[in-house]
Amino acid sequence: MERLAVDMDGVLADVYEQFFRYDEKDFGKRKPLEDVVGVEERKAFPHINEYV
């Protein structure tokens, strides 16, 4: 049986940096970290479904 491991918490891969880059591309400016800490991902990055 084959297995696929997925890093869901960003420990092995910094997925959040990529979310910031896509968000900046979409909205023209980079969000400060303070704006997304403690906020649900889909609220912090409105186009997240397009990024993944």
mmCIF entry with sequence, helices, sheets and N, C-alpha, C, O atoms, coordinates in Angstrom:
data_MODEL
# 
_entry.id   MODEL 
# 
_entity.id                         1 
_entity.type                       polymer 
_entity.pdbx_number_of_molecules   1 
# 
_entity_poly.entity_id                      1 
_entity_poly.type                           'polypeptide(L)' 
_entity_poly.nstd_linkage                   no 
_entity_poly.nstd_monomer                   no 
_entity_poly.pdbx_seq_one_letter_code       MERLAVDMDGVLADVYEQFFRYDEKDFGKRKPLEDVVGVEERKAFPHINEYV 
_entity_poly.pdbx_seq_one_letter_code_can   MERLAVDMDGVLADVYEQFFRYDEKDFGKRKPLEDVVGVEERKAFPHINEYV 
_entity_poly.pdbx_strand_id                 A 
# 
loop_
_entity_poly_seq.entity_id 
_entity_poly_seq.num 
_entity_poly_seq.mon_id 
_entity_poly_seq.hetero 
1 1  MET n 
1 2  GLU n 
1 3  ARG n 
1 4  LEU n 
1 5  ALA n 
1 6  VAL n 
1 7  ASP n 
1 8  MET n 
1 9  ASP n 
1 10 GLY n 
1 11 VAL n 
1 12 LEU n 
1 13 ALA n 
1 14 ASP n 
1 15 VAL n 
1 16 TYR n 
1 17 GLU n 
1 18 GLN n 
1 19 PHE n 
1 20 PHE n 
1 21 ARG n 
1 22 TYR n 
1 23 ASP n 
1 24 GLU n 
1 25 LYS n 
1 26 ASP n 
1 27 PHE n 
1 28 GLY n 
1 29 LYS n 
1 30 ARG n 
1 31 LYS n 
1 32 PRO n 
1 33 LEU n 
1 34 GLU n 
1 35 ASP n 
1 36 VAL n 
1 37 VAL n 
1 38 GLY n 
1 39 VAL n 
1 40 GLU n 
1 41 GLU n 
1 42 ARG n 
1 43 LYS n 
1 44 ALA n 
1 45 PHE n 
1 46 PRO n 
1 47 HIS n 
1 48 ILE n 
1 49 ASN n 
1 50 GLU n 
1 51 TYR n 
1 52 VAL n 
# 
_struct_asym.id          A 
_struct_asym.entity_id   1 
# 
loop_
_struct_conf.conf_type_id 
_struct_conf.id 
_struct_conf.pdbx_PDB_helix_id 
_struct_conf.beg_label_comp_id 
_struct_conf.beg_label_asym_id 
_struct_conf.beg_label_seq_id 
_struct_conf.pdbx_beg_PDB_ins_code 
_struct_conf.end_label_comp_id 
_struct_conf.end_label_asym_id 
_struct_conf.end_label_seq_id 
_struct_conf.pdbx_end_PDB_ins_code 
_struct_conf.beg_auth_comp_id 
_struct_conf.beg_auth_asym_id 
_struct_conf.beg_auth_seq_id 
_struct_conf.end_auth_comp_id 
_struct_conf.end_auth_asym_id 
_struct_conf.end_auth_seq_id 
_struct_conf.pdbx_PDB_helix_class 
_struct_conf.details 
_struct_conf.pdbx_PDB_helix_length 
HELX_P HELX_P1 AA1 VAL A 15 ? PHE A 27 ? VAL A 15 PHE A 27 1 ? 13 
HELX_P HELX_P2 AA2 LEU A 33 ? ASP A 35 ? LEU A 33 ASP A 35 5 ? 3  
HELX_P HELX_P3 AA3 GLU A 41 ? ALA A 44 ? GLU A 41 ALA A 44 1 ? 4  
HELX_P HELX_P4 AA4 ILE A 48 ? TYR A 51 ? ILE A 48 TYR A 51 1 ? 4  
# 
_struct_conf_type.id          HELX_P 
_struct_conf_type.criteria    ? 
_struct_conf_type.reference   ? 
# 
loop_
_atom_site.group_PDB 
_atom_site.id 
_atom_site.type_symbol 
_atom_site.label_atom_id 
_atom_site.label_alt_id 
_atom_site.label_comp_id 
_atom_site.label_asym_id 
_atom_site.label_entity_id 
_atom_site.label_seq_id 
_atom_site.pdbx_PDB_ins_code 
_atom_site.Cartn_x 
_atom_site.Cartn_y 
_atom_site.Cartn_z 
_atom_site.occupancy 
_atom_site.B_iso_or_equiv 
_atom_site.pdbx_formal_charge 
_atom_site.auth_seq_id 
_atom_site.auth_comp_id 
_atom_site.auth_asym_id 
_atom_site.auth_atom_id 
_atom_site.pdbx_PDB_model_num 
ATOM 1   N N  . MET A 1 1  ? 0.835   -1.172 0.000  1.00 0.00 ? 1  MET A N  1 
ATOM 2   C CA . MET A 1 1  ? 0.000   0.000  0.000  1.00 0.00 ? 1  MET A CA 1 
ATOM 3   C C  . MET A 1 1  ? 0.891   1.251  0.000  1.00 0.00 ? 1  MET A C  1 
ATOM 4   O O  . MET A 1 1  ? 1.840   1.343  0.778  1.00 0.00 ? 1  MET A O  1 
ATOM 5   N N  . GLU A 1 2  ? 0.581   2.194  -0.864 1.00 0.00 ? 2  GLU A N  1 
ATOM 6   C CA . GLU A 1 2  ? 1.322   3.449  -0.924 1.00 0.00 ? 2  GLU A CA 1 
ATOM 7   C C  . GLU A 1 2  ? 0.680   4.463  0.007  1.00 0.00 ? 2  GLU A C  1 
ATOM 8   O O  . GLU A 1 2  ? -0.530  4.438  0.234  1.00 0.00 ? 2  GLU A O  1 
ATOM 9   N N  . ARG A 1 3  ? 1.497   5.348  0.537  1.00 0.00 ? 3  ARG A N  1 
ATOM 10  C CA . ARG A 1 3  ? 0.993   6.388  1.435  1.00 0.00 ? 3  ARG A CA 1 
ATOM 11  C C  . ARG A 1 3  ? 1.482   7.748  0.953  1.00 0.00 ? 3  ARG A C  1 
ATOM 12  O O  . ARG A 1 3  ? 2.537   7.870  0.332  1.00 0.00 ? 3  ARG A O  1 
ATOM 13  N N  . LEU A 1 4  ? 0.704   8.737  1.252  1.00 0.00 ? 4  LEU A N  1 
ATOM 14  C CA . LEU A 1 4  ? 1.053   10.107 0.921  1.00 0.00 ? 4  LEU A CA 1 
ATOM 15  C C  . LEU A 1 4  ? 0.995   10.920 2.200  1.00 0.00 ? 4  LEU A C  1 
ATOM 16  O O  . LEU A 1 4  ? -0.032  10.936 2.877  1.00 0.00 ? 4  LEU A O  1 
ATOM 17  N N  . ALA A 1 5  ? 2.071   11.586 2.536  1.00 0.00 ? 5  ALA A N  1 
ATOM 18  C CA . ALA A 1 5  ? 2.107   12.435 3.728  1.00 0.00 ? 5  ALA A CA 1 
ATOM 19  C C  . ALA A 1 5  ? 1.858   13.878 3.313  1.00 0.00 ? 5  ALA A C  1 
ATOM 20  O O  . ALA A 1 5  ? 2.441   14.362 2.343  1.00 0.00 ? 5  ALA A O  1 
ATOM 21  N N  . VAL A 1 6  ? 1.006   14.551 4.040  1.00 0.00 ? 6  VAL A N  1 
ATOM 22  C CA . VAL A 1 6  ? 0.667   15.938 3.748  1.00 0.00 ? 6  VAL A CA 1 
ATOM 23  C C  . VAL A 1 6  ? 0.967   16.778 4.984  1.00 0.00 ? 6  VAL A C  1 
ATOM 24  O O  . VAL A 1 6  ? 0.508   16.462 6.081  1.00 0.00 ? 6  VAL A O  1 
ATOM 25  N N  . ASP A 1 7  ? 1.732   17.838 4.807  1.00 0.00 ? 7  ASP A N  1 
ATOM 26  C CA . ASP A 1 7  ? 2.076   18.741 5.904  1.00 0.00 ? 7  ASP A CA 1 
ATOM 27  C C  . ASP A 1 7  ? 0.948   19.752 6.061  1.00 0.00 ? 7  ASP A C  1 
ATOM 28  O O  . ASP A 1 7  ? 0.843   20.690 5.271  1.00 0.00 ? 7  ASP A O  1 
ATOM 29  N N  . MET A 1 8  ? 0.113   19.573 7.059  1.00 0.00 ? 8  MET A N  1 
ATOM 30  C CA . MET A 1 8  ? -1.060  20.426 7.229  1.00 0.00 ? 8  MET A CA 1 
ATOM 31  C C  . MET A 1 8  ? -0.832  21.601 8.180  1.00 0.00 ? 8  MET A C  1 
ATOM 32  O O  . MET A 1 8  ? -1.629  22.539 8.197  1.00 0.00 ? 8  MET A O  1 
ATOM 33  N N  . ASP A 1 9  ? 0.232   21.563 8.963  1.00 0.00 ? 9  ASP A N  1 
ATOM 34  C CA . ASP A 1 9  ? 0.413   22.616 9.958  1.00 0.00 ? 9  ASP A CA 1 
ATOM 35  C C  . ASP A 1 9  ? 1.556   23.578 9.643  1.00 0.00 ? 9  ASP A C  1 
ATOM 36  O O  . ASP A 1 9  ? 1.858   24.458 10.450 1.00 0.00 ? 9  ASP A O  1 
ATOM 37  N N  . GLY A 1 10 ? 2.183   23.428 8.504  1.00 0.00 ? 10 GLY A N  1 
ATOM 38  C CA . GLY A 1 10 ? 3.229   24.351 8.103  1.00 0.00 ? 10 GLY A CA 1 
ATOM 39  C C  . GLY A 1 10 ? 4.565   24.149 8.789  1.00 0.00 ? 10 GLY A C  1 
ATOM 40  O O  . GLY A 1 10 ? 5.441   25.006 8.680  1.00 0.00 ? 10 GLY A O  1 
ATOM 41  N N  . VAL A 1 11 ? 4.747   23.044 9.493  1.00 0.00 ? 11 VAL A N  1 
ATOM 42  C CA . VAL A 1 11 ? 6.012   22.795 10.186 1.00 0.00 ? 11 VAL A CA 1 
ATOM 43  C C  . VAL A 1 11 ? 7.103   22.394 9.200  1.00 0.00 ? 11 VAL A C  1 
ATOM 44  O O  . VAL A 1 11 ? 8.214   22.920 9.273  1.00 0.00 ? 11 VAL A O  1 
ATOM 45  N N  . LEU A 1 12 ? 6.821   21.494 8.301  1.00 0.00 ? 12 LEU A N  1 
ATOM 46  C CA . LEU A 1 12 ? 7.826   21.035 7.335  1.00 0.00 ? 12 LEU A CA 1 
ATOM 47  C C  . LEU A 1 12 ? 7.989   22.001 6.162  1.00 0.00 ? 12 LEU A C  1 
ATOM 48  O O  . LEU A 1 12 ? 9.092   22.165 5.642  1.00 0.00 ? 12 LEU A O  1 
ATOM 49  N N  . ALA A 1 13 ? 6.925   22.622 5.757  1.00 0.00 ? 13 ALA A N  1 
ATOM 50  C CA . ALA A 1 13 ? 6.960   23.561 4.633  1.00 0.00 ? 13 ALA A CA 1 
ATOM 51  C C  . ALA A 1 13 ? 6.242   24.845 5.042  1.00 0.00 ? 13 ALA A C  1 
ATOM 52  O O  . ALA A 1 13 ? 5.192   24.795 5.684  1.00 0.00 ? 13 ALA A O  1 
ATOM 53  N N  . ASP A 1 14 ? 6.801   25.979 4.674  1.00 0.00 ? 14 ASP A N  1 
ATOM 54  C CA . ASP A 1 14 ? 6.211   27.272 5.025  1.00 0.00 ? 14 ASP A CA 1 
ATOM 55  C C  . ASP A 1 14 ? 5.137   27.642 4.005  1.00 0.00 ? 14 ASP A C  1 
ATOM 56  O O  . ASP A 1 14 ? 5.387   28.429 3.092  1.00 0.00 ? 14 ASP A O  1 
ATOM 57  N N  . VAL A 1 15 ? 3.960   27.082 4.159  1.00 0.00 ? 15 VAL A N  1 
ATOM 58  C CA . VAL A 1 15 ? 2.873   27.349 3.220  1.00 0.00 ? 15 VAL A CA 1 
ATOM 59  C C  . VAL A 1 15 ? 2.333   28.761 3.378  1.00 0.00 ? 15 VAL A C  1 
ATOM 60  O O  . VAL A 1 15 ? 1.798   29.331 2.427  1.00 0.00 ? 15 VAL A O  1 
ATOM 61  N N  . TYR A 1 16 ? 2.465   29.323 4.557  1.00 0.00 ? 16 TYR A N  1 
ATOM 62  C CA . TYR A 1 16 ? 1.915   30.653 4.798  1.00 0.00 ? 16 TYR A CA 1 
ATOM 63  C C  . TYR A 1 16 ? 2.646   31.726 4.007  1.00 0.00 ? 16 TYR A C  1 
ATOM 64  O O  . TYR A 1 16 ? 2.027   32.695 3.566  1.00 0.00 ? 16 TYR A O  1 
ATOM 65  N N  . GLU A 1 17 ? 3.940   31.572 3.822  1.00 0.00 ? 17 GLU A N  1 
ATOM 66  C CA . GLU A 1 17 ? 4.675   32.535 3.003  1.00 0.00 ? 17 GLU A CA 1 
ATOM 67  C C  . GLU A 1 17 ? 4.110   32.555 1.590  1.00 0.00 ? 17 GLU A C  1 
ATOM 68  O O  . GLU A 1 17 ? 4.001   33.620 0.983  1.00 0.00 ? 17 GLU A O  1 
ATOM 69  N N  . GLN A 1 18 ? 3.751   31.399 1.062  1.00 0.00 ? 18 GLN A N  1 
ATOM 70  C CA . GLN A 1 18 ? 3.159   31.349 -0.278 1.00 0.00 ? 18 GLN A CA 1 
ATOM 71  C C  . GLN A 1 18 ? 1.773   31.985 -0.280 1.00 0.00 ? 18 GLN A C  1 
ATOM 72  O O  . GLN A 1 18 ? 1.411   32.665 -1.240 1.00 0.00 ? 18 GLN A O  1 
ATOM 73  N N  . PHE A 1 19 ? 0.992   31.775 0.779  1.00 0.00 ? 19 PHE A N  1 
ATOM 74  C CA . PHE A 1 19 ? -0.317  32.428 0.881  1.00 0.00 ? 19 PHE A CA 1 
ATOM 75  C C  . PHE A 1 19 ? -0.146  33.948 0.859  1.00 0.00 ? 19 PHE A C  1 
ATOM 76  O O  . PHE A 1 19 ? -0.902  34.650 0.187  1.00 0.00 ? 19 PHE A O  1 
ATOM 77  N N  . PHE A 1 20 ? 0.850   34.455 1.597  1.00 0.00 ? 20 PHE A N  1 
ATOM 78  C CA . PHE A 1 20 ? 1.109   35.894 1.605  1.00 0.00 ? 20 PHE A CA 1 
ATOM 79  C C  . PHE A 1 20 ? 1.469   36.383 0.206  1.00 0.00 ? 20 PHE A C  1 
ATOM 80  O O  . PHE A 1 20 ? 1.006   37.446 -0.206 1.00 0.00 ? 20 PHE A O  1 
ATOM 81  N N  . ARG A 1 21 ? 2.275   35.642 -0.523 1.00 0.00 ? 21 ARG A N  1 
ATOM 82  C CA . ARG A 1 21 ? 2.677   36.047 -1.878 1.00 0.00 ? 21 ARG A CA 1 
ATOM 83  C C  . ARG A 1 21 ? 1.487   36.091 -2.831 1.00 0.00 ? 21 ARG A C  1 
ATOM 84  O O  . ARG A 1 21 ? 1.320   37.055 -3.579 1.00 0.00 ? 21 ARG A O  1 
ATOM 85  N N  . TYR A 1 22 ? 0.663   35.050 -2.802 1.00 0.00 ? 22 TYR A N  1 
ATOM 86  C CA . TYR A 1 22 ? -0.521  35.041 -3.666 1.00 0.00 ? 22 TYR A CA 1 
ATOM 87  C C  . TYR A 1 22 ? -1.470  36.174 -3.299 1.00 0.00 ? 22 TYR A C  1 
ATOM 88  O O  . TYR A 1 22 ? -2.010  36.849 -4.175 1.00 0.00 ? 22 TYR A O  1 
ATOM 89  N N  . ASP A 1 23 ? -1.668  36.379 -2.012 1.00 0.00 ? 23 ASP A N  1 
ATOM 90  C CA . ASP A 1 23 ? -2.564  37.434 -1.547 1.00 0.00 ? 23 ASP A CA 1 
ATOM 91  C C  . ASP A 1 23 ? -2.048  38.803 -1.987 1.00 0.00 ? 23 ASP A C  1 
ATOM 92  O O  . ASP A 1 23 ? -2.825  39.652 -2.422 1.00 0.00 ? 23 ASP A O  1 
ATOM 93  N N  . GLU A 1 24 ? -0.740  39.013 -1.873 1.00 0.00 ? 24 GLU A N  1 
ATOM 94  C CA . GLU A 1 24 ? -0.140  40.275 -2.309 1.00 0.00 ? 24 GLU A CA 1 
ATOM 95  C C  . GLU A 1 24 ? -0.319  40.465 -3.813 1.00 0.00 ? 24 GLU A C  1 
ATOM 96  O O  . GLU A 1 24 ? -0.588  41.575 -4.273 1.00 0.00 ? 24 GLU A O  1 
ATOM 97  N N  . LYS A 1 25 ? -0.170  39.397 -4.569 1.00 0.00 ? 25 LYS A N  1 
ATOM 98  C CA . LYS A 1 25 ? -0.366  39.466 -6.022 1.00 0.00 ? 25 LYS A CA 1 
ATOM 99  C C  . LYS A 1 25 ? -1.812  39.843 -6.351 1.00 0.00 ? 25 LYS A C  1 
ATOM 100 O O  . LYS A 1 25 ? -2.058  40.641 -7.256 1.00 0.00 ? 25 LYS A O  1 
ATOM 101 N N  . ASP A 1 26 ? -2.760  39.270 -5.618 1.00 0.00 ? 26 ASP A N  1 
ATOM 102 C CA . ASP A 1 26 ? -4.175  39.530 -5.871 1.00 0.00 ? 26 ASP A CA 1 
ATOM 103 C C  . ASP A 1 26 ? -4.618  40.927 -5.445 1.00 0.00 ? 26 ASP A C  1 
ATOM 104 O O  . ASP A 1 26 ? -5.429  41.552 -6.128 1.00 0.00 ? 26 ASP A O  1 
ATOM 105 N N  . PHE A 1 27 ? -4.093  41.424 -4.321 1.00 0.00 ? 27 PHE A N  1 
ATOM 106 C CA . PHE A 1 27 ? -4.602  42.664 -3.739 1.00 0.00 ? 27 PHE A CA 1 
ATOM 107 C C  . PHE A 1 27 ? -3.633  43.841 -3.803 1.00 0.00 ? 27 PHE A C  1 
ATOM 108 O O  . PHE A 1 27 ? -3.982  44.950 -3.397 1.00 0.00 ? 27 PHE A O  1 
ATOM 109 N N  . GLY A 1 28 ? -2.412  43.614 -4.312 1.00 0.00 ? 28 GLY A N  1 
ATOM 110 C CA . GLY A 1 28 ? -1.493  44.713 -4.532 1.00 0.00 ? 28 GLY A CA 1 
ATOM 111 C C  . GLY A 1 28 ? -0.670  45.151 -3.336 1.00 0.00 ? 28 GLY A C  1 
ATOM 112 O O  . GLY A 1 28 ? 0.175   46.036 -3.472 1.00 0.00 ? 28 GLY A O  1 
ATOM 113 N N  . LYS A 1 29 ? -0.883  44.571 -2.184 1.00 0.00 ? 29 LYS A N  1 
ATOM 114 C CA . LYS A 1 29 ? -0.039  44.886 -1.033 1.00 0.00 ? 29 LYS A CA 1 
ATOM 115 C C  . LYS A 1 29 ? 0.013   43.693 -0.099 1.00 0.00 ? 29 LYS A C  1 
ATOM 116 O O  . LYS A 1 29 ? -0.897  42.865 -0.059 1.00 0.00 ? 29 LYS A O  1 
ATOM 117 N N  . ARG A 1 30 ? 1.093   43.629 0.644  1.00 0.00 ? 30 ARG A N  1 
ATOM 118 C CA . ARG A 1 30 ? 1.304   42.506 1.563  1.00 0.00 ? 30 ARG A CA 1 
ATOM 119 C C  . ARG A 1 30 ? 0.640   42.805 2.898  1.00 0.00 ? 30 ARG A C  1 
ATOM 120 O O  . ARG A 1 30 ? 0.800   43.890 3.458  1.00 0.00 ? 30 ARG A O  1 
ATOM 121 N N  . LYS A 1 31 ? -0.103  41.834 3.397  1.00 0.00 ? 31 LYS A N  1 
ATOM 122 C CA . LYS A 1 31 ? -0.738  41.984 4.704  1.00 0.00 ? 31 LYS A CA 1 
ATOM 123 C C  . LYS A 1 31 ? 0.305   41.858 5.801  1.00 0.00 ? 31 LYS A C  1 
ATOM 124 O O  . LYS A 1 31 ? 1.224   41.046 5.698  1.00 0.00 ? 31 LYS A O  1 
ATOM 125 N N  . PRO A 1 32 ? 0.168   42.656 6.848  1.00 0.00 ? 32 PRO A N  1 
ATOM 126 C CA . PRO A 1 32 ? 1.054   42.460 8.000  1.00 0.00 ? 32 PRO A CA 1 
ATOM 127 C C  . PRO A 1 32 ? 0.687   41.163 8.719  1.00 0.00 ? 32 PRO A C  1 
ATOM 128 O O  . PRO A 1 32 ? -0.477  40.763 8.739  1.00 0.00 ? 32 PRO A O  1 
ATOM 129 N N  . LEU A 1 33 ? 1.666   40.524 9.295  1.00 0.00 ? 33 LEU A N  1 
ATOM 130 C CA . LEU A 1 33 ? 1.452   39.276 10.024 1.00 0.00 ? 33 LEU A CA 1 
ATOM 131 C C  . LEU A 1 33 ? 0.384   39.444 11.101 1.00 0.00 ? 33 LEU A C  1 
ATOM 132 O O  . LEU A 1 33 ? -0.402  38.529 11.343 1.00 0.00 ? 33 LEU A O  1 
ATOM 133 N N  . GLU A 1 34 ? 0.353   40.595 11.739 1.00 0.00 ? 34 GLU A N  1 
ATOM 134 C CA . GLU A 1 34 ? -0.616  40.851 12.809 1.00 0.00 ? 34 GLU A CA 1 
ATOM 135 C C  . GLU A 1 34 ? -2.063  40.739 12.323 1.00 0.00 ? 34 GLU A C  1 
ATOM 136 O O  . GLU A 1 34 ? -2.960  40.444 13.112 1.00 0.00 ? 34 GLU A O  1 
ATOM 137 N N  . ASP A 1 35 ? -2.291  40.973 11.035 1.00 0.00 ? 35 ASP A N  1 
ATOM 138 C CA . ASP A 1 35 ? -3.648  40.902 10.477 1.00 0.00 ? 35 ASP A CA 1 
ATOM 139 C C  . ASP A 1 35 ? -4.146  39.474 10.294 1.00 0.00 ? 35 ASP A C  1 
ATOM 140 O O  . ASP A 1 35 ? -5.348  39.262 10.133 1.00 0.00 ? 35 ASP A O  1 
ATOM 141 N N  . VAL A 1 36 ? -3.257  38.497 10.316 1.00 0.00 ? 36 VAL A N  1 
ATOM 142 C CA . VAL A 1 36 ? -3.682  37.120 10.063 1.00 0.00 ? 36 VAL A CA 1 
ATOM 143 C C  . VAL A 1 36 ? -3.483  36.176 11.247 1.00 0.00 ? 36 VAL A C  1 
ATOM 144 O O  . VAL A 1 36 ? -4.041  35.079 11.262 1.00 0.00 ? 36 VAL A O  1 
ATOM 145 N N  . VAL A 1 37 ? -2.698  36.588 12.233 1.00 0.00 ? 37 VAL A N  1 
ATOM 146 C CA . VAL A 1 37 ? -2.469  35.729 13.403 1.00 0.00 ? 37 VAL A CA 1 
ATOM 147 C C  . VAL A 1 37 ? -3.780  35.543 14.157 1.00 0.00 ? 37 VAL A C  1 
ATOM 148 O O  . VAL A 1 37 ? -4.440  36.513 14.529 1.00 0.00 ? 37 VAL A O  1 
ATOM 149 N N  . GLY A 1 38 ? -4.146  34.288 14.377 1.00 0.00 ? 38 GLY A N  1 
ATOM 150 C CA . GLY A 1 38 ? -5.364  33.972 15.108 1.00 0.00 ? 38 GLY A CA 1 
ATOM 151 C C  . GLY A 1 38 ? -6.636  34.040 14.283 1.00 0.00 ? 38 GLY A C  1 
ATOM 152 O O  . GLY A 1 38 ? -7.731  33.837 14.809 1.00 0.00 ? 38 GLY A O  1 
ATOM 153 N N  . VAL A 1 39 ? -6.500  34.326 12.990 1.00 0.00 ? 39 VAL A N  1 
ATOM 154 C CA . VAL A 1 39 ? -7.657  34.436 12.096 1.00 0.00 ? 39 VAL A CA 1 
ATOM 155 C C  . VAL A 1 39 ? -7.733  33.164 11.258 1.00 0.00 ? 39 VAL A C  1 
ATOM 156 O O  . VAL A 1 39 ? -6.711  32.655 10.796 1.00 0.00 ? 39 VAL A O  1 
ATOM 157 N N  . GLU A 1 40 ? -8.936  32.661 11.066 1.00 0.00 ? 40 GLU A N  1 
ATOM 158 C CA . GLU A 1 40 ? -9.133  31.473 10.233 1.00 0.00 ? 40 GLU A CA 1 
ATOM 159 C C  . GLU A 1 40 ? -8.565  31.738 8.835  1.00 0.00 ? 40 GLU A C  1 
ATOM 160 O O  . GLU A 1 40 ? -8.744  32.824 8.284  1.00 0.00 ? 40 GLU A O  1 
ATOM 161 N N  . GLU A 1 41 ? -7.885  30.748 8.267  1.00 0.00 ? 41 GLU A N  1 
ATOM 162 C CA . GLU A 1 41 ? -7.202  30.931 6.975  1.00 0.00 ? 41 GLU A CA 1 
ATOM 163 C C  . GLU A 1 41 ? -8.121  31.472 5.891  1.00 0.00 ? 41 GLU A C  1 
ATOM 164 O O  . GLU A 1 41 ? -7.732  32.379 5.156  1.00 0.00 ? 41 GLU A O  1 
ATOM 165 N N  . ARG A 1 42 ? -9.321  30.941 5.778  1.00 0.00 ? 42 ARG A N  1 
ATOM 166 C CA . ARG A 1 42 ? -10.194 31.400 4.685  1.00 0.00 ? 42 ARG A CA 1 
ATOM 167 C C  . ARG A 1 42 ? -10.671 32.835 4.881  1.00 0.00 ? 42 ARG A C  1 
ATOM 168 O O  . ARG A 1 42 ? -11.087 33.487 3.923  1.00 0.00 ? 42 ARG A O  1 
ATOM 169 N N  . LYS A 1 43 ? -10.615 33.331 6.117  1.00 0.00 ? 43 LYS A N  1 
ATOM 170 C CA . LYS A 1 43 ? -10.950 34.739 6.365  1.00 0.00 ? 43 LYS A CA 1 
ATOM 171 C C  . LYS A 1 43 ? -9.725  35.624 6.152  1.00 0.00 ? 43 LYS A C  1 
ATOM 172 O O  . LYS A 1 43 ? -9.840  36.739 5.642  1.00 0.00 ? 43 LYS A O  1 
ATOM 173 N N  . ALA A 1 44 ? -8.561  35.130 6.542  1.00 0.00 ? 44 ALA A N  1 
ATOM 174 C CA . ALA A 1 44 ? -7.328  35.903 6.384  1.00 0.00 ? 44 ALA A CA 1 
ATOM 175 C C  . ALA A 1 44 ? -6.925  36.026 4.915  1.00 0.00 ? 44 ALA A C  1 
ATOM 176 O O  . ALA A 1 44 ? -6.418  37.063 4.485  1.00 0.00 ? 44 ALA A O  1 
ATOM 177 N N  . PHE A 1 45 ? -7.156  34.955 4.151  1.00 0.00 ? 45 PHE A N  1 
ATOM 178 C CA . PHE A 1 45 ? -6.803  34.918 2.726  1.00 0.00 ? 45 PHE A CA 1 
ATOM 179 C C  . PHE A 1 45 ? -8.058  34.547 1.934  1.00 0.00 ? 45 PHE A C  1 
ATOM 180 O O  . PHE A 1 45 ? -8.314  33.365 1.704  1.00 0.00 ? 45 PHE A O  1 
ATOM 181 N N  . PRO A 1 46 ? -8.846  35.546 1.515  1.00 0.00 ? 46 PRO A N  1 
ATOM 182 C CA . PRO A 1 46 ? -10.147 35.287 0.879  1.00 0.00 ? 46 PRO A CA 1 
ATOM 183 C C  . PRO A 1 46 ? -10.097 34.393 -0.360 1.00 0.00 ? 46 PRO A C  1 
ATOM 184 O O  . PRO A 1 46 ? -11.076 33.704 -0.649 1.00 0.00 ? 46 PRO A O  1 
ATOM 185 N N  . HIS A 1 47 ? -8.997  34.385 -1.092 1.00 0.00 ? 47 HIS A N  1 
ATOM 186 C CA . HIS A 1 47 ? -8.896  33.571 -2.312 1.00 0.00 ? 47 HIS A CA 1 
ATOM 187 C C  . HIS A 1 47 ? -8.152  32.262 -2.077 1.00 0.00 ? 47 HIS A C  1 
ATOM 188 O O  . HIS A 1 47 ? -7.627  31.671 -3.021 1.00 0.00 ? 47 HIS A O  1 
ATOM 189 N N  . ILE A 1 48 ? -8.101  31.806 -0.836 1.00 0.00 ? 48 ILE A N  1 
ATOM 190 C CA . ILE A 1 48 ? -7.293  30.630 -0.486 1.00 0.00 ? 48 ILE A CA 1 
ATOM 191 C C  . ILE A 1 48 ? -7.661  29.400 -1.315 1.00 0.00 ? 48 ILE A C  1 
ATOM 192 O O  . ILE A 1 48 ? -6.788  28.589 -1.626 1.00 0.00 ? 48 ILE A O  1 
ATOM 193 N N  . ASN A 1 49 ? -8.917  29.249 -1.673 1.00 0.00 ? 49 ASN A N  1 
ATOM 194 C CA . ASN A 1 49 ? -9.318  28.079 -2.472 1.00 0.00 ? 49 ASN A CA 1 
ATOM 195 C C  . ASN A 1 49 ? -8.666  28.083 -3.850 1.00 0.00 ? 49 ASN A C  1 
ATOM 196 O O  . ASN A 1 49 ? -8.481  27.023 -4.448 1.00 0.00 ? 49 ASN A O  1 
ATOM 197 N N  . GLU A 1 50 ? -8.319  29.249 -4.354 1.00 0.00 ? 50 GLU A N  1 
ATOM 198 C CA . GLU A 1 50 ? -7.637  29.341 -5.643 1.00 0.00 ? 50 GLU A CA 1 
ATOM 199 C C  . GLU A 1 50 ? -6.151  29.014 -5.510 1.00 0.00 ? 50 GLU A C  1 
ATOM 200 O O  . GLU A 1 50 ? -5.524  28.593 -6.483 1.00 0.00 ? 50 GLU A O  1 
ATOM 201 N N  . TYR A 1 51 ? -5.584  29.199 -4.326 1.00 0.00 ? 51 TYR A N  1 
ATOM 202 C CA . TYR A 1 51 ? -4.155  28.987 -4.111 1.00 0.00 ? 51 TYR A CA 1 
ATOM 203 C C  . TYR A 1 51 ? -3.811  27.521 -3.915 1.00 0.00 ? 51 TYR A C  1 
ATOM 204 O O  . TYR A 1 51 ? -2.704  27.096 -4.244 1.00 0.00 ? 51 TYR A O  1 
ATOM 205 N N  . VAL A 1 52 ? -4.739  26.749 -3.386 1.00 0.00 ? 52 VAL A N  1 
ATOM 206 C CA . VAL A 1 52 ? -4.456  25.355 -3.013 1.00 0.00 ? 52 VAL A CA 1 
ATOM 207 C C  . VAL A 1 52 ? -4.896  24.420 -4.115 1.00 0.00 ? 52 VAL A C  1 
ATOM 208 O O  . VAL A 1 52 ? -4.743  23.205 -3.991 1.00 0.00 ? 52 VAL A O  1 
# 
